[in-house]
Amino acid sequence: MRLICPVCGERDRREFYYMGDAVALQRPEPDAGAAEWDDYVHLRENPAGVTRDLWQHEAGCAAWIVVRRNTVTHEVLESVLATDLKGASA
Amino acid sequence: MRVNGKGLIDRSRPVSFTFDGTRLQGFAGDTVASALLANDIRLMARSFKYHRPRGVLSAGSEEPNALITVKRGSDAEPNVRATVQEIYEGLEVRSQNAWPSLGFDALGVNDLAAPFFSAGFYYKTFMWPRAFWERVYEPLIRRAAGLGGVSGTASAAEYEKAFAFCDLLVIGAGPAGLMAALEAGRAGVDVILADEDVQAGGRLLSETHGVEGLSGSDWAARAIAELASMENVRIMARTTVTGAYDQSTFGALERVSQHHAPSKDAPRACFWRIVAKRSILAAGALERPVAFQNNDRPGIMTASAVRSYLNRWGVAPGRNVVVFGNNDDAHRTAHDLRAAGVHVAALVDSRPDARVTGDFPVFTGAQVCGSTGRQGLEAVTIRTQSGTEKIATECLAMSGGWNPSVHLTCHMNGRPEWRDDIASFVPKGGAIPGMVTAGACNGAFSTHGALAEGQAAAMETLEALGKKGAKSDLPDAEDTPYRMSPLWAVGGTGRAWLDFQNDVTVKDVKQAAKENFRSVEHMKRYTTQGMATDQGKNSNVNALAILADVTGRGIPETGTTTFRPPYSPVPIAAMGAGAQGKGFAPERLTTSHHSTVKRKAPMIEAGMWYRPSYFPVPGESHWRQSCDREVNMVRDTVGVCDVSTLGKIDVQGPDAAAFLDFVYTNTFSTLKPGRVRYGLMLREDGTVMDDGTTARLSDTHYVMTTTTAAAGAVMRHLEFVHQCLRPELDVSMISVTEQWAQFAVAGPKSRELLNGLLDMLIDNDSFPFMACGPVSVGGVDARLFRISFSGEHAYEIAVPARYGASLFEALNEKAAALGGGPYGMEALNVLRIEKGFITHAEIHGRVTAFDIGMERMISAKKDCIGQTMAARPGLLGAEREQLVGLKPIGAVKQLTAGAHLFDPENPATREHSEGYVTSVGFSPTMGVFLGMGFLKNGRARHGQTVKLVDHMRGIETLCEVHGPVLHDPEGGKTRG
């Protein structure tokens, strides 16, 4: 498996650390309530299809990236720097 | 038998080798199989289940029968295909699965007991008594069935792994692959051309028809020469592409040195990972046998294999040969043999309308329905419209048609498609992203068809790569139509083999269907059809055709089993090359390592780091003596310990303080420059992640320390928090663990020691407890931290790593003069247990700040990672197991880590467990074992008695519960 690091280019999957669903980017406010925090920390979709994951190019430039990929076809559709995404939403 | 004037072998270079101890001769270019056949040896192996005599079925890597063991001792390799192994001078070949000899195999009686060994016999026969499963049945079956054995010693062979990148990977160097590589190479793209064979050419090497007026092998040699002259083309011979993986990555096994005697200069094989932008599969096709009674005798092989042995290796597999087929291609075998002067006893074509001309007896609309011969074929029986006839022959060349090698196209879940006209599966387009299929693997069986498809595939690929290819003129080549009519099995009562390697017969498949194992995947598992080293390359399509027939479905509806990587066997040692011994994990060594080893300190692994357990001195014969002495030394004088393995993270920027406030539970923005603070870090779920001290060097510059174990995880976490949660913060961080060598100097005489080394003296005012700042030692800029993990007056001094070794020597020299010295991990552990300091034995991933008594360190004045979730009900309160100290009070004085804690009145069973012990050590300071652990509602139970029970070691100790800190609870020594 190969992933695209927006900084370094296409690299072997073994250079990356896998974290999980990119929902981790949407950290609730401290007072958001138990349900929202439970969603954020514990509840994850397990889609057969397109998913958005957080990976870190740990053995490379240390960038955290959001990768859109298809769990059925294994296609890697898009890689975006997490900082760019956060910048866009801010 | 050798045939004069035929073959690509080098007759000027004789090569001798042994087979089961007998010395034999072949020529350079021979495989074990061709050389054995040249020596009139047809019996090469015994079958898996029935121990039937077997010879070669094929001439390639798909060989199911002729598996051999080569070499001896730790060099030995079992299950090598005789059709692939090239001979070299002195090669030792041994047969497998036969005892006492290949000619007389005692377990040949299995063949007589065949009625008991039908499909599923394991499941039906070895059922009772249950106690026999592992003690009797399994050893029995394992001895009787099987392939080659392992040597029992560690393999001495070296393997390698390697990576390659290219624009285009061409898999297979037959006419289609060569044509594709030529066109792509000429267009200037980076090409890798891989073929499992020694020599490029594929079927061209085994056929008599030429290309462009040249012989097939000469044309292939010319093509390879042109490719070899191109700098952008890499030719990989003896390289099998074994798997197709995500993002156009391929696995490939290169047999680097298996064709000559083992040497230290070259690895045995190399496992490649090839990343290609595009790929062309030109893997060819494999001929399938026909099932008829006793179709497995040595001397019966595929028609194309007979042509290969004749045309490529100059060997006639028999003095006379019968050819049997359902297609025109098989006729070539008869013609080639006849032209080479080999007697063709008969050509049998199952098609009534077959058109054959030739100077040999021809039977159309006829079938071979049986064979006789003890250890090799002696005669075949043919059935014609007018009855049966027995023909004496040493070799039967059979052909049931051709199966395109679709395997790689199925590795990513693609299913091949059935084509009625060729009665075969062909690859489904787009099954592997970026892959185009060409030639025989695509169902184009003529040489012209292969060349044309190879060229077209190259053009399509070049366009996809954004390159322009100039189509060259296609070389002239035969374009014979492939005419065939399906023939899977010849009717009859006896056993007719489908899968030769696993001894699966037509009857077995029918029985599976009868017992309702009608799905092809069920049938496979019930009968073992298509398993083991050949993965059913010869037999799968035949077997599912039989299954389709008995279940009344068509072949496409029946479907195929799943082809998975690897295409042919790959040694695990090749995939894991370099990961044995020292290669298993990197070793991280501190700057004091050399000196520490010289002091005879036993090293222990801490993650990848190596750290000293203790430093023995003369007269000490037990580690506890050394440990006790080192603890006392730190408590009484001074000790030196390398703490460089702790993670050190440099955090800088205008928002560094805000950042640390967010990742730590406590506040670091209020920390004054020149001071150090202990910090606690949580995971977002409220569990403790790590702890350590962080020093503020300036307003915008902090140095964080992490535990040794969590250094990597914390670094990743900090980057996550910054990039993913708080990118607006202007802060940067980098690991400086390996840039700084850091030593703890601990004990009442620590300042005295340092003042003997530092360029400027320090005192309690300039360096109070939890101070930090720049110092100079021997003219080298250093950092000094007044922190303590022992409870003593202590410092940590850090210098750039290149000065670490000399500083360690200097510190120890000064320490020795003061009655101190170095101390290791054992003493460090006891010191911190006496003081109640936690490590990852305590913060093991399931404990909260509340559990370790640090919930007040979670500042309510700010948000931080883990704050919200740490306040959840269930993570706080009396029900939690809380950190306590433990001291033995009964007759038994021993404490053990991992033991559970119970109310003394309760039985020591799981449901009564109230906690567990995390750390123990003998405290020379108190003269007693001390422990740390977690106990339900522990903080309210100080002074109570609990029962420690270690069922593993049979220890039961009554303990008094107390607070975790026993040594100097007021902290006067640390501050003094």
Interface residues (C-beta under 8 A of the other chain):
Chain A: M1 R2 E10 D12 Y17 M19 A24 L25 R27 P28 P30 A32 A34 W37 Y40 V41 H42 L54 Q56 E58 A62 A63 W64 H74 E75 V76 L81 A82 T83 K86 G87 A90
Chain B: Y245 D246 Q247 T249 R273 V275 M412 P433 E684 D685 R716 E719 F720 Q723 C724 L725 P727 E728 D863 Q867 T868 M869 R872
